[in-house]
Amino acid sequence: MPVPSRNYTPAVAALLAEPRLMPLGPGTPVAGVKSQLAALKLPAACMAGMWLYFDYIDESHTISQDLNTQEGSFWHAIMHRREPDAWNSKYWWRSVGPHQVLEQLREQAPELGYTFTTPEAFVDFCEKVRDSGSADEELAKKVQLLEWQLLFDWCWRKSA
């Protein structure tokens, strides 16, 4: 499932050329991309997503917590889910409220084999399967990638 190319800049397109299944937990920052990420000149919501994509949780958190937008709360909720801090993630999901990306997840996640109902239920699913090495953990990672792709694309188009 490649990241859709929505007229991303060459630097962003190059970084996203190879899709990666991010861990359900914090992961380890991907070596070798920090300077490329730091050099990007993108809107804050896009930067929060880029840092998170490559497991730079702290950098993503710093940006998302200062965004007073639905998208900032969305990135913040995902970051806390991965931290893992389920309670805090669910708190931020309440701040997000209804969002078109959540509707897109409900429509597209079944193609992966997951019925997305609410972000809070997905937090619970991730909590249950994290570090299990199970097929459900791989499924959660695929849904998480879809979530990231949809939200990043939304933020990209919104900033255009």
Residue pairs with C-beta under 8 A, 6 or more apart in sequence:
1 19
1 142
1 145
1 146
1 149
2 19
3 16
3 19
3 149
3 152
4 149
4 153
5 13
6 153
6 156
6 157
7 160
8 16
8 156
11 36
11 39
11 40
12 40
12 42
12 46
12 50
15 33
15 36
15 37
15 50
15 54
16 53
19 145
19 149
20 30
20 53
20 145
21 138
21 141
21 142
21 144
21 145
22 52
22 53
22 55
22 82
22 141
22 144
22 145
22 148
23 55
23 82
23 141
24 81
24 82
24 84
24 126
24 129
24 130
24 131
24 137
24 140
24 141
24 144
25 82
25 83
25 84
25 130
25 131
26 55
26 57
26 82
26 83
26 84
27 55
27 57
27 82
28 55
29 54
29 55
29 56
30 54
30 55
33 54
34 54
34 56
37 47
37 50
37 51
37 54
37 56
37 59
40 47
40 50
42 50
42 159
43 155
43 159
44 63
44 66
44 67
44 72
45 67
45 69
45 71
45 72
45 75
45 155
45 158
45 159
46 152
46 155
46 156
46 159
47 63
48 60
48 63
48 64
48 67
48 72
48 75
48 76
48 79
49 60
49 75
49 148
49 151
49 152
49 155
50 152
51 57
51 59
51 60
51 63
52 60
52 75
52 78
52 79
52 82
52 148
53 148
53 152
57 79
57 82
57 83
60 75
60 79
61 76
61 79
63 72
63 75
64 72
64 73
64 75
64 76
64 79
65 72
65 76
66 72
67 73
67 75
67 76
70 95
70 96
70 97
70 99
71 151
71 154
71 155
71 158
73 92
73 93
73 95
73 96
74 92
74 96
74 99
74 101
74 151
75 151
76 92
76 95
77 89
77 90
77 92
77 93
77 95
77 96
77 119
78 89
78 144
78 147
78 148
78 151
80 86
80 88
80 89
80 91
80 92
81 89
81 122
81 123
81 126
83 89
84 126
84 127
84 130
86 123
86 124
86 127
89 123
90 119
90 120
90 123
93 118
93 119
93 120
93 123
96 102
96 119
100 154
101 147
101 150
101 151
101 154
102 116
102 119
104 150
105 116
105 143
105 146
105 147
105 150
106 116
106 117
108 146
108 150
109 115
109 116
109 143
109 146
110 116
112 139
112 142
112 143
112 146
113 139
114 125
114 139
114 140
114 142
114 143
116 122
116 143
122 140
122 143
122 147
125 136
125 140
126 140
126 144
128 136
129 136
129 137
129 139
129 140
130 137
130 140
131 137
